[in-house]
Amino acid sequence: MTAKNPDFTLFGTYALQDAERLLEQFEKERVKFQIDADTDPGPANIHAAISPRSNISIFVHRDDDTKARAIFDKLFSISMPSPDELGMQT
């Protein structure tokens, strides 16, 4: 999964409730983001929709990465490793 704009990098993929918490705070703090929802229509529903079982991929603008990580740490009380710590290029 890739961002629609190369200035955005994958911040993570989250369950719907966690994504909602993050995105609400990102909006308040004016963090630029994009999302992509992995919809799971389930066997009884042929219409894909965002459901409680959906996973939401969040992409954050590279200029807002530090601010987004601080928000994540505050909301979830854990430290998110940086791309450098994971050996990823940004």
C-alpha positions as CSV (number, residue, x, y, z in Angstrom):
1,M,0.0,0.0,0.0
2,T,1.4,3.4,-1.0
3,A,0.4,7.0,-0.5
4,K,-1.3,8.9,-3.3
5,N,1.3,11.6,-2.8
6,P,5.1,10.9,-2.5
7,D,5.4,13.5,0.3
8,F,3.3,11.1,2.6
9,T,4.8,8.0,4.2
10,L,3.0,5.1,5.8
11,F,2.6,5.8,9.5
12,G,0.9,2.5,10.2
13,T,-2.2,0.4,9.8
14,Y,-4.7,0.5,12.6
15,A,-8.0,-1.0,13.8
16,L,-10.8,1.4,13.2
17,Q,-11.1,2.6,16.8
18,D,-7.4,3.3,17.1
19,A,-7.4,5.1,13.7
20,E,-10.3,7.2,14.8
21,R,-8.4,8.3,17.9
22,L,-5.3,9.2,16.0
23,L,-7.1,11.0,13.2
24,E,-9.2,13.1,15.5
25,Q,-6.0,14.2,17.3
26,F,-4.2,14.7,14.0
27,E,-7.0,17.1,12.8
28,K,-6.8,19.0,16.1
29,E,-3.1,19.4,15.8
30,R,-3.2,20.1,12.1
31,V,-1.1,17.0,11.0
32,K,-1.5,16.5,7.3
33,F,-2.5,12.9,6.6
34,Q,-4.1,10.6,4.0
35,I,-5.9,7.3,4.7
36,D,-6.7,4.1,2.9
37,A,-9.3,1.8,4.3
38,D,-8.9,-2.0,3.9
39,T,-12.6,-2.8,3.7
40,D,-13.8,-6.3,4.5
41,P,-17.3,-6.9,3.2
42,G,-17.7,-10.3,4.9
43,P,-19.5,-13.2,3.4
44,A,-23.0,-11.9,3.8
45,N,-22.4,-8.4,2.4
46,I,-21.3,-7.8,-1.2
47,H,-21.0,-4.0,-0.6
48,A,-17.6,-3.0,0.8
49,A,-17.8,-0.5,3.6
50,I,-15.8,0.7,6.5
51,S,-16.8,-1.6,9.3
52,P,-15.4,-2.2,12.8
53,R,-13.3,-5.0,11.3
54,S,-11.7,-2.6,8.8
55,N,-8.0,-1.7,8.9
56,I,-7.1,1.9,8.2
57,S,-3.7,2.7,6.8
58,I,-2.6,6.2,7.8
59,F,0.0,8.2,5.7
60,V,1.5,11.3,7.3
61,H,3.2,14.1,5.5
62,R,7.0,13.9,6.0
63,D,7.0,17.4,7.6
64,D,4.5,16.3,10.3
65,D,6.1,12.9,11.2
66,T,7.7,14.1,14.4
67,K,4.4,15.7,15.6
68,A,2.5,12.6,14.6
69,R,4.8,10.4,16.6
70,A,4.4,12.6,19.6
71,I,0.6,12.3,19.3
72,F,0.8,8.5,19.0
73,D,3.1,8.3,22.1
74,K,0.7,10.5,24.1
75,L,-2.5,8.6,23.0
76,F,-1.1,5.1,23.4
77,S,1.5,5.6,26.1
78,I,4.2,3.8,24.2
79,S,7.0,5.0,22.0
80,M,6.7,4.3,18.3
81,P,10.1,3.5,16.7
82,S,11.3,6.0,14.1
83,P,12.0,4.8,10.6
84,D,15.7,5.1,11.4
85,E,15.4,2.8,14.3
86,L,13.6,0.3,12.1
87,G,16.3,0.6,9.4
88,M,13.9,2.2,6.9
89,Q,14.7,5.1,4.6
90,T,12.5,8.1,4.7
